[in-house]
Amino acid sequence: MNEPSTELKKLSWIVGLVAKIMMIASIAFIAYLLILLANVILHPVLVVNGSILTADICITNLAMWLLLFAIMYCLNRLFTNICKSGLPFTKENADYLSIIAVLIVVYALGLPLLAWVAALTFANSGHVYFDLFLLFIAFLVYVISLVFKYGTVLQKESDETL
């Protein structure tokens, strides 16, 4: 049977790889949205696949994909660190989890506000809808980051004892 740290390294490698693939996909979507946004600026009413595409939709989607890229980047760094060292409880990993929690809050609160402002600016109408479940997820990720910070202290004490 595999030692837990070996198993952790393998799973961390897999999750890190998935995060890298998601980062590449995010970059492709961001580039596509930048091209669409440029076209929408040149042609205020752009029809794509039978749907009207407006600047507010492009801006909101661009912000969403930028945030998703940042989250995937942090996840990639987190699991790459675990894969290389075999130690999950490091200050750097706890910091990445805290950053992810903040990014999720920005995603949950900032994106709806951005969509609302963009809709008011470009379409003269709009509504704000917040995703409370995402705020709960952000809270859980932040609590896990605190557990990792505490685990870092315990890891340091354990290393000093030996």
C-alpha positions, 0 to 999 in steps of 0.5 A: 500500500502507498504511503500517504505522502506518495498518494498525496503527491500523485493526487496533487500532480493530477489536480495541478495538471487539471488546473493548468489545463483550465488556465490554458482554456481560460486564456483562450476564452479571454483572448476570444472575449477580447476579440469579441469586445473589440468587435462590439465596440466597433459594431454596437449591435453584434449578432453571434450565432443568432444572439445579440452580443453587447459590450456589457455581456463581453465585459462581464464575461471577460471579468469572470474568466479573468477571475477564474484564471486567477483561481486556477493559477492559485490552485495550480501553485497550491497543488504544485507546492504539495506535489514537490514538497509532499507537505500540505501545511506550509504558509505559502499554501495557506496564503494561496487558500486565503487568496482563493477565498478572496477571489471567490468573494470578488466573483460572488459580489463583484461580478454581479455589481459589474454586470449591473453597472455595465448593463446600466451603462450600455443597455440602460437597464439591469438587475443585481443578483448575488450568489449566497452559495458562493459566499458560503464556499468562500467562507469554507475555503477561508476556514480551510486556510486557517486550518492550514495556517494552524497545521503550519504551526503544528508542522513547525513544532513537530519538526523542531521536536524531532 
